[in-house]
């Protein structure tokens, strides 16, 4: 009986180690997706926050002459663009800014380096965030 068991055991040598290698690679891939996916999501949230803050900074470039003359809130597009870009430079972010007379739109693009997925050749994951702001009257509630 022991001789048969020994022959069977020797016949299966190497199959368990191949199974373990494949299993460990699969677990590492899942861990990489979890870790690096979380980092990519955090980078997207950070990029969106930066874009929204830059848009709010740009929306402070109100045309005071037009406001005093007519009471209409409108932006000076060149100043709004400059304020938004200054904010982006201050937080070390790169993006695009579009400013019109009533809206500032900012899109931030960033790249998150991967931790575990770099082992399989994915070195970075791109993330984008966007935000827009318009000048508003009022502090607690919006007024027309």
Secondary structure per residue as TSV (DSSP state, phi and psi in degrees):
chain	resnum	aa	ss	phi	psi
A	1	X	-	360.0	-41.8
A	2	X	H	-66.9	-32.6
A	3	X	H	-67.1	-40.3
A	4	X	H	-65.3	-42.4
A	5	X	H	-62.8	-40.4
A	6	X	H	-65.3	-39.9
A	7	X	H	-66.2	-43.9
A	8	X	H	-62.0	-41.8
A	9	X	H	-65.7	-40.3
A	10	X	H	-69.5	-29.8
A	11	X	H	-69.8	-24.2
A	12	X	T	-95.2	3.2
A	13	X	T	-60.9	137.8
A	14	X	T	91.0	-25.4
A	15	X	H	-73.5	-35.9
A	16	X	H	-68.5	-41.1
A	17	X	H	-65.8	-37.1
A	18	X	H	-65.6	-39.8
A	19	X	H	-62.9	-42.5
A	20	X	H	-64.4	-41.2
A	21	X	H	-61.6	-46.5
A	22	X	H	-64.8	-40.8
A	23	X	H	-64.6	-44.2
A	24	X	H	-64.8	-40.8
A	25	X	H	-62.7	-41.0
A	26	X	H	-64.1	-41.7
A	27	X	H	-65.9	-38.9
A	28	X	H	-64.4	-39.6
A	29	X	H	-63.6	-43.1
A	30	X	H	-65.1	-41.2
A	31	X	H	-64.0	-39.0
A	32	X	H	-63.6	-42.2
A	33	X	H	-63.8	-40.4
A	34	X	H	-66.6	-50.5
A	35	X	H	-67.5	-53.9
A	36	X	H	-71.7	-30.3
A	37	X	H	-65.0	-39.9
A	38	X	H	-64.8	-41.6
A	39	X	H	-63.9	-39.1
A	40	X	H	-66.2	-39.4
A	41	X	H	-64.7	-41.9
A	42	X	H	-63.3	-37.6
A	43	X	H	-66.1	-37.7
A	44	X	H	-66.1	-42.3
A	45	X	H	-63.7	-42.2
A	46	X	H	-64.2	-42.8
A	47	X	H	-64.7	-39.4
A	48	X	H	-65.5	-42.1
A	49	X	H	-62.2	-41.7
A	50	X	H	-64.9	-41.0
A	51	X	H	-66.2	-43.2
A	52	X	H	-65.3	-40.6
A	53	X	H	-66.6	-39.6
A	54	X	H	-65.1	-39.1
A	55	X	H	-64.8	-41.1
A	56	X	H	-64.1	-38.1
A	57	X	H	-63.4	-42.2
A	58	X	H	-68.3	-30.6
A	59	X	T	-72.3	-1.7
A	60	X	T	-87.9	-2.5
A	61	X	-	-85.3	66.3
A	62	X	B	-79.3	139.6
A	63	X	-	-76.1	97.1
A	64	X	H	-67.3	-33.3
A	65	X	H	-63.9	-44.1
A	66	X	H	-67.3	-37.6
A	67	X	H	-66.2	-42.3
A	68	X	H	-69.7	-34.1
A	69	X	H	-77.9	-44.5
A	70	X	H	-120.5	-14.3
A	71	X	-	80.9	6.1
A	72	X	-	-88.0	133.5
A	73	X	-	-88.0	116.2
A	74	X	-	-143.5	158.0
A	75	X	B	-96.8	157.3
A	76	X	-	-94.3	103.9
A	77	X	H	-54.5	-40.2
A	78	X	H	-65.6	-41.6
A	79	X	H	-68.9	-39.3
A	80	X	H	-62.8	-42.8
A	81	X	H	-60.6	-45.9
A	82	X	H	-64.8	-41.5
A	83	X	H	-64.7	-42.2
A	84	X	H	-65.6	-42.6
A	85	X	H	-66.4	-36.1
A	86	X	H	-64.5	-40.4
A	87	X	H	-63.2	-45.5
A	88	X	H	-60.3	-40.7
A	89	X	H	-65.7	-35.0
A	90	X	H	-67.3	-30.1
A	91	X	T	-100.9	10.3
A	92	X	T	57.6	48.7
A	93	X	-	-119.1	153.4
A	94	X	E	-115.9	142.2
A	95	X	E	-176.2	-175.7
A	96	X	E	-114.0	146.5
A	97	X	E	-126.4	132.7
A	98	X	E	-127.3	121.9
A	99	X	E	-122.8	131.2
A	100	X	-	-118.6	-172.3
A	101	X	S	-70.2	-17.0
A	102	X	S	-127.8	-9.0
A	103	X	-	-144.9	143.2
A	104	X	E	-115.7	125.2
A	105	X	E	-118.9	130.1
A	106	X	E	-128.1	135.5
A	107	X	E	-123.1	124.6
A	108	X	E	-107.2	134.5
A	109	X	E	-118.3	131.4
A	110	X	E	-140.3	167.5
A	111	X	E	-130.7	128.7
A	112	X	E	-103.8	120.5
A	113	X	E	-68.7	141.1
A	114	X	-	-89.2	155.5
A	115	X	S	-99.9	-59.2
A	116	X	S	-95.2	-33.3
A	117	X	G	-68.8	-14.9
A	118	X	G	-65.9	-20.7
A	119	X	G	-67.1	-24.3
A	120	X	G	-108.2	15.1
A	121	X	T	100.7	-1.0
A	122	X	-	-96.8	102.7
A	123	X	-	-89.5	-22.2
A	124	X	E	-154.4	154.3
A	125	X	E	-123.2	128.1
A	126	X	E	-80.1	147.2
A	127	X	E	-138.8	142.0
A	128	X	E	-127.0	145.9
A	129	X	E	-141.4	145.9
A	130	X	E	-137.7	156.1
A	131	X	E	-155.1	155.3
A	132	X	E	-140.0	149.7
A	133	X	E	-146.1	148.6
A	134	X	-	-127.4	150.9
A	135	X	-	-69.2	140.8
A	136	X	-	-133.4	151.1
A	137	X	B	-93.0	143.0
A	138	X	-	104.5	159.3
A	139	X	S	-110.9	-56.9
A	140	X	S	-83.0	-39.9
A	141	X	S	-132.0	157.6
A	142	X	-	-78.1	135.6
A	143	X	B	-110.8	152.1
A	144	X	-	-66.8	360.0
